[in-house]
Amino acid sequence: MQNRLQSSALLEFQEAAANLTNPVLQEWKTRGGKIIGMMYHYIPEEIITAAGMLPYRMRATGSDGTELSESRFTQVNCSLVRHLFDSGMRGNQNFLDGVVSVNNCDHIRRLYDNWKAKIKTPYTHFMSFPKKSGLEQAEAYRGELEGFIRSLVEQFDVDISDEKLRNAIKLHNETRRLQRQLYALRKGDAPPISGAETLTAMVAASCMPREYYNVRLAQLIEDCSKAEPSKNHLARIMVIGGEIDDPNFIAAIESQKGLVVTDLLGYGYRSFAKDVNTHGDPLTALADYQVNERPADPRLFGRTTEERDMYISRLVHDFNIDGVISVRLMQCDHWGFEQVNLTKYLRKKRIPHLALETEYILGSVGQLKTRVQAFVESIVEAKHVNN
Ligand code: SF4
């Protein structure tokens, strides 16, 4: 991937996103710091930070096969969990001191059970995440978070006070504020940073000590202000989907002159759109954020389809979007149903939409590029007719 802007922070983020570990994470480990892997989202990383440990969002970057997961998973399991398990079996995730997970979907549920049985990371913990949003559901999840804190204290002999939780919330809200600032730079006609570079910066947040990351992200934002903007695209694209953590996927879209200027992705907009409340009981605020406040994915019932439609309309307007690309991993039911909803909604709103199915590790990108090229051409043609 060729950088459009000169920034040492961007180079550092690229190294972090392209590998499972990075120099600052290794230094953290060398100094005796603990790292807790979060097997999927809905886990408040602030609790891990408050415990003095590093929250790490688990990925299988660099995996090139799933042979070691074949005995425990089948082809009906999504490729994310198969690659993650294979990566764990090969010892590539041994830098983790612990793993925490939630019942996101049956695939993740099975991954957690198999991980515990075969990979034997020193600490494991599982929480039940509510099916629906709501006040009672947030209260129930608060109880799960209390259990998580108790188990961390027991295992690692750490202190997780309310004051430490409040400080961690402020630190992670600062990340969100900076990330909103980074995204805002892409609203203009000629954004100084590409979509692939932006996803790189977002993924890096999940594998670096947070204070350090915030300083480097602020540097990247400053570097963007000095960058030469270039308008080498034919269409402005929003990408919608789940756990896309590979910037090369976005780069493949952008190679066809569809500039990705915003998204509704797990590593993207959904992770920073709202802050965690800094008033009152911090654990209640963290539970409420996960269950009721942050933009939800299709896993969470109750409010979320209409809410996602609202977010899409807002982002289409604010980022001047020409077309939407939605993406689901094969075998993923949550996002399969969501693509049906999206197709209906975007058709009603007359917003061009391309629905893609992919695998967690990008194979040949030829077919992907051909479909994106045709999509971008159809947008350009439609613009021409309407003018
Ligand atoms: S991609 Fe879908 S099936 Fe796979 S872990 Fe995520 S939600 Fe579950």
Residues whose N, C-alpha, C, O or C-beta is under 5 A from the ligand:
A	BS01	SF4	C78 L80 C105 H107 I108 G242 L329 Q331 C332 D333 H334
